[in-house]
Amino acid sequence: MPIDFPGDAPSTAAIPAKTFPHAFLRDLVINARSNGANDTLYTEIVPYNGTTGEMLPSQSIEIRVPLWAAVAAVPELQTAMAAILAAVPAVVAYQKSLNAA
């Protein structure tokens, strides 16, 4: 919130400009609990600098869509969901191997 400051505002050192030429998928949630219209796909994408590792969360983009409608409408998502579902047995086996260690 900007304020009126009597006299000169406190000085600070110059801050170099930063660039965020990449995007970082910071959150991905597939909610398929009802197998119906209430299921959602949620993602949060933030500007990212792959060289410095810095993110700019204040400029995040949040996307929340009905899951099954999006799967039907977006061929790439349909392919991705099929790949995720096909990977589940291998992920279960991986988890078992971690628990056995």
Biotite code that builds the C-alpha atoms (Angstrom):
import biotite.structure as struc

atoms = struc.array([
    struc.Atom([0.000, 0.000, 0.000], chain_id="A", res_id=1, res_name="MET", atom_name="CA", element="C"),
    struc.Atom([1.612, 3.319, -0.992], chain_id="A", res_id=2, res_name="PRO", atom_name="CA", element="C"),
    struc.Atom([1.951, 5.957, 1.698], chain_id="A", res_id=3, res_name="ILE", atom_name="CA", element="C"),
    struc.Atom([2.864, 9.642, 1.785], chain_id="A", res_id=4, res_name="ASP", atom_name="CA", element="C"),
    struc.Atom([6.257, 9.940, 3.442], chain_id="A", res_id=5, res_name="PHE", atom_name="CA", element="C"),
    struc.Atom([7.309, 13.306, 4.876], chain_id="A", res_id=6, res_name="PRO", atom_name="CA", element="C"),
    struc.Atom([10.498, 14.555, 3.237], chain_id="A", res_id=7, res_name="GLY", atom_name="CA", element="C"),
    struc.Atom([12.551, 12.209, 1.136], chain_id="A", res_id=8, res_name="ASP", atom_name="CA", element="C"),
    struc.Atom([11.575, 8.538, 1.143], chain_id="A", res_id=9, res_name="ALA", atom_name="CA", element="C"),
    struc.Atom([14.183, 6.179, 2.587], chain_id="A", res_id=10, res_name="PRO", atom_name="CA", element="C"),
    struc.Atom([16.795, 5.345, -0.013], chain_id="A", res_id=11, res_name="SER", atom_name="CA", element="C"),
    struc.Atom([17.593, 1.819, -1.057], chain_id="A", res_id=12, res_name="THR", atom_name="CA", element="C"),
    struc.Atom([20.260, 0.263, -3.194], chain_id="A", res_id=13, res_name="ALA", atom_name="CA", element="C"),
    struc.Atom([19.347, -0.247, -6.815], chain_id="A", res_id=14, res_name="ALA", atom_name="CA", element="C"),
    struc.Atom([17.802, -3.633, -7.547], chain_id="A", res_id=15, res_name="ILE", atom_name="CA", element="C"),
    struc.Atom([18.966, -5.220, -10.774], chain_id="A", res_id=16, res_name="PRO", atom_name="CA", element="C"),
    struc.Atom([16.260, -6.180, -13.231], chain_id="A", res_id=17, res_name="ALA", atom_name="CA", element="C"),
    struc.Atom([15.320, -9.831, -13.211], chain_id="A", res_id=18, res_name="LYS", atom_name="CA", element="C"),
    struc.Atom([14.020, -11.903, -16.055], chain_id="A", res_id=19, res_name="THR", atom_name="CA", element="C"),
    struc.Atom([11.859, -14.990, -15.916], chain_id="A", res_id=20, res_name="PHE", atom_name="CA", element="C"),
    struc.Atom([12.025, -16.519, -19.397], chain_id="A", res_id=21, res_name="PRO", atom_name="CA", element="C"),
    struc.Atom([10.606, -19.895, -18.372], chain_id="A", res_id=22, res_name="HIS", atom_name="CA", element="C"),
    struc.Atom([7.510, -21.308, -16.707], chain_id="A", res_id=23, res_name="ALA", atom_name="CA", element="C"),
    struc.Atom([7.456, -23.647, -13.706], chain_id="A", res_id=24, res_name="PHE", atom_name="CA", element="C"),
    struc.Atom([4.527, -25.925, -12.966], chain_id="A", res_id=25, res_name="LEU", atom_name="CA", element="C"),
    struc.Atom([4.355, -25.448, -9.215], chain_id="A", res_id=26, res_name="ARG", atom_name="CA", element="C"),
    struc.Atom([1.210, -27.398, -8.508], chain_id="A", res_id=27, res_name="ASP", atom_name="CA", element="C"),
    struc.Atom([-0.700, -30.116, -10.331], chain_id="A", res_id=28, res_name="LEU", atom_name="CA", element="C"),
    struc.Atom([-3.747, -31.683, -8.708], chain_id="A", res_id=29, res_name="VAL", atom_name="CA", element="C"),
    struc.Atom([-6.001, -34.220, -10.351], chain_id="A", res_id=30, res_name="ILE", atom_name="CA", element="C"),
    struc.Atom([-9.144, -34.653, -8.282], chain_id="A", res_id=31, res_name="ASN", atom_name="CA", element="C"),
    struc.Atom([-11.127, -37.639, -9.574], chain_id="A", res_id=32, res_name="ALA", atom_name="CA", element="C"),
    struc.Atom([-12.877, -38.632, -6.349], chain_id="A", res_id=33, res_name="ARG", atom_name="CA", element="C"),
    struc.Atom([-16.425, -38.657, -7.666], chain_id="A", res_id=34, res_name="SER", atom_name="CA", element="C"),
    struc.Atom([-15.853, -39.913, -11.224], chain_id="A", res_id=35, res_name="ASN", atom_name="CA", element="C"),
    struc.Atom([-18.200, -37.178, -12.312], chain_id="A", res_id=36, res_name="GLY", atom_name="CA", element="C"),
    struc.Atom([-18.863, -33.499, -12.870], chain_id="A", res_id=37, res_name="ALA", atom_name="CA", element="C"),
    struc.Atom([-17.229, -32.412, -9.587], chain_id="A", res_id=38, res_name="ASN", atom_name="CA", element="C"),
    struc.Atom([-13.809, -33.770, -10.570], chain_id="A", res_id=39, res_name="ASP", atom_name="CA", element="C"),
    struc.Atom([-11.238, -31.084, -11.381], chain_id="A", res_id=40, res_name="THR", atom_name="CA", element="C"),
    struc.Atom([-7.796, -30.479, -12.786], chain_id="A", res_id=41, res_name="LEU", atom_name="CA", element="C"),
    struc.Atom([-5.904, -27.683, -11.044], chain_id="A", res_id=42, res_name="TYR", atom_name="CA", element="C"),
    struc.Atom([-2.525, -26.268, -12.012], chain_id="A", res_id=43, res_name="THR", atom_name="CA", element="C"),
    struc.Atom([-0.458, -23.336, -10.838], chain_id="A", res_id=44, res_name="GLU", atom_name="CA", element="C"),
    struc.Atom([2.204, -21.994, -13.177], chain_id="A", res_id=45, res_name="ILE", atom_name="CA", element="C"),
    struc.Atom([4.750, -19.356, -12.141], chain_id="A", res_id=46, res_name="VAL", atom_name="CA", element="C"),
    struc.Atom([7.332, -17.373, -14.106], chain_id="A", res_id=47, res_name="PRO", atom_name="CA", element="C"),
    struc.Atom([10.725, -19.020, -13.605], chain_id="A", res_id=48, res_name="TYR", atom_name="CA", element="C"),
    struc.Atom([14.382, -18.446, -14.356], chain_id="A", res_id=49, res_name="ASN", atom_name="CA", element="C"),
    struc.Atom([16.006, -21.814, -15.024], chain_id="A", res_id=50, res_name="GLY", atom_name="CA", element="C"),
    struc.Atom([19.496, -20.366, -14.681], chain_id="A", res_id=51, res_name="THR", atom_name="CA", element="C"),
    struc.Atom([19.037, -18.818, -11.239], chain_id="A", res_id=52, res_name="THR", atom_name="CA", element="C"),
    struc.Atom([16.224, -21.059, -9.988], chain_id="A", res_id=53, res_name="GLY", atom_name="CA", element="C"),
    struc.Atom([14.194, -17.998, -9.019], chain_id="A", res_id=54, res_name="GLU", atom_name="CA", element="C"),
    struc.Atom([10.407, -18.004, -9.249], chain_id="A", res_id=55, res_name="MET", atom_name="CA", element="C"),
    struc.Atom([7.970, -15.112, -9.283], chain_id="A", res_id=56, res_name="LEU", atom_name="CA", element="C"),
    struc.Atom([4.973, -16.442, -7.318], chain_id="A", res_id=57, res_name="PRO", atom_name="CA", element="C"),
    struc.Atom([3.251, -13.055, -7.261], chain_id="A", res_id=58, res_name="SER", atom_name="CA", element="C"),
    struc.Atom([2.591, -13.519, -10.987], chain_id="A", res_id=59, res_name="GLN", atom_name="CA", element="C"),
    struc.Atom([1.241, -17.059, -10.821], chain_id="A", res_id=60, res_name="SER", atom_name="CA", element="C"),
    struc.Atom([-1.436, -18.323, -13.166], chain_id="A", res_id=61, res_name="ILE", atom_name="CA", element="C"),
    struc.Atom([-4.004, -20.688, -11.683], chain_id="A", res_id=62, res_name="GLU", atom_name="CA", element="C"),
    struc.Atom([-6.047, -22.957, -13.903], chain_id="A", res_id=63, res_name="ILE", atom_name="CA", element="C"),
    struc.Atom([-8.978, -24.984, -12.600], chain_id="A", res_id=64, res_name="ARG", atom_name="CA", element="C"),
    struc.Atom([-11.144, -26.860, -15.087], chain_id="A", res_id=65, res_name="VAL", atom_name="CA", element="C"),
    struc.Atom([-13.674, -29.694, -14.954], chain_id="A", res_id=66, res_name="PRO", atom_name="CA", element="C"),
    struc.Atom([-11.473, -32.774, -15.351], chain_id="A", res_id=67, res_name="LEU", atom_name="CA", element="C"),
    struc.Atom([-13.485, -35.030, -17.638], chain_id="A", res_id=68, res_name="TRP", atom_name="CA", element="C"),
    struc.Atom([-14.708, -32.225, -19.879], chain_id="A", res_id=69, res_name="ALA", atom_name="CA", element="C"),
    struc.Atom([-11.092, -31.102, -20.306], chain_id="A", res_id=70, res_name="ALA", atom_name="CA", element="C"),
    struc.Atom([-9.942, -34.671, -21.028], chain_id="A", res_id=71, res_name="VAL", atom_name="CA", element="C"),
    struc.Atom([-12.619, -34.929, -23.722], chain_id="A", res_id=72, res_name="ALA", atom_name="CA", element="C"),
    struc.Atom([-11.775, -31.527, -25.227], chain_id="A", res_id=73, res_name="ALA", atom_name="CA", element="C"),
    struc.Atom([-7.959, -31.528, -25.089], chain_id="A", res_id=74, res_name="VAL", atom_name="CA", element="C"),
    struc.Atom([-6.302, -34.435, -26.938], chain_id="A", res_id=75, res_name="PRO", atom_name="CA", element="C"),
    struc.Atom([-2.951, -33.863, -25.211], chain_id="A", res_id=76, res_name="GLU", atom_name="CA", element="C"),
    struc.Atom([-4.645, -34.155, -21.821], chain_id="A", res_id=77, res_name="LEU", atom_name="CA", element="C"),
    struc.Atom([-6.390, -37.350, -22.901], chain_id="A", res_id=78, res_name="GLN", atom_name="CA", element="C"),
    struc.Atom([-2.985, -38.804, -23.877], chain_id="A", res_id=79, res_name="THR", atom_name="CA", element="C"),
    struc.Atom([-1.438, -37.627, -20.594], chain_id="A", res_id=80, res_name="ALA", atom_name="CA", element="C"),
    struc.Atom([-4.237, -39.144, -18.495], chain_id="A", res_id=81, res_name="MET", atom_name="CA", element="C"),
    struc.Atom([-3.886, -42.462, -20.337], chain_id="A", res_id=82, res_name="ALA", atom_name="CA", element="C"),
    struc.Atom([-0.142, -42.415, -19.602], chain_id="A", res_id=83, res_name="ALA", atom_name="CA", element="C"),
    struc.Atom([-0.721, -41.618, -15.917], chain_id="A", res_id=84, res_name="ILE", atom_name="CA", element="C"),
    struc.Atom([-3.255, -44.418, -15.560], chain_id="A", res_id=85, res_name="LEU", atom_name="CA", element="C"),
    struc.Atom([-0.932, -46.854, -17.355], chain_id="A", res_id=86, res_name="ALA", atom_name="CA", element="C"),
    struc.Atom([1.878, -45.907, -14.955], chain_id="A", res_id=87, res_name="ALA", atom_name="CA", element="C"),
    struc.Atom([-0.101, -46.577, -11.753], chain_id="A", res_id=88, res_name="VAL", atom_name="CA", element="C"),
    struc.Atom([0.950, -50.263, -11.393], chain_id="A", res_id=89, res_name="PRO", atom_name="CA", element="C"),
    struc.Atom([4.622, -49.306, -11.746], chain_id="A", res_id=90, res_name="ALA", atom_name="CA", element="C"),
    struc.Atom([4.206, -46.515, -9.181], chain_id="A", res_id=91, res_name="VAL", atom_name="CA", element="C"),
    struc.Atom([2.558, -48.949, -6.750], chain_id="A", res_id=92, res_name="VAL", atom_name="CA", element="C"),
    struc.Atom([5.480, -51.345, -7.223], chain_id="A", res_id=93, res_name="ALA", atom_name="CA", element="C"),
    struc.Atom([7.931, -48.509, -6.683], chain_id="A", res_id=94, res_name="TYR", atom_name="CA", element="C"),
    struc.Atom([6.198, -47.486, -3.452], chain_id="A", res_id=95, res_name="GLN", atom_name="CA", element="C"),
    struc.Atom([6.334, -51.100, -2.222], chain_id="A", res_id=96, res_name="LYS", atom_name="CA", element="C"),
    struc.Atom([10.062, -51.204, -2.936], chain_id="A", res_id=97, res_name="SER", atom_name="CA", element="C"),
    struc.Atom([10.580, -48.022, -0.918], chain_id="A", res_id=98, res_name="LEU", atom_name="CA", element="C"),
    struc.Atom([8.585, -49.391, 1.993], chain_id="A", res_id=99, res_name="ASN", atom_name="CA", element="C"),
    struc.Atom([10.565, -52.658, 1.897], chain_id="A", res_id=100, res_name="ALA", atom_name="CA", element="C"),
    struc.Atom([13.912, -50.848, 2.116], chain_id="A", res_id=101, res_name="ALA", atom_name="CA", element="C"),
])
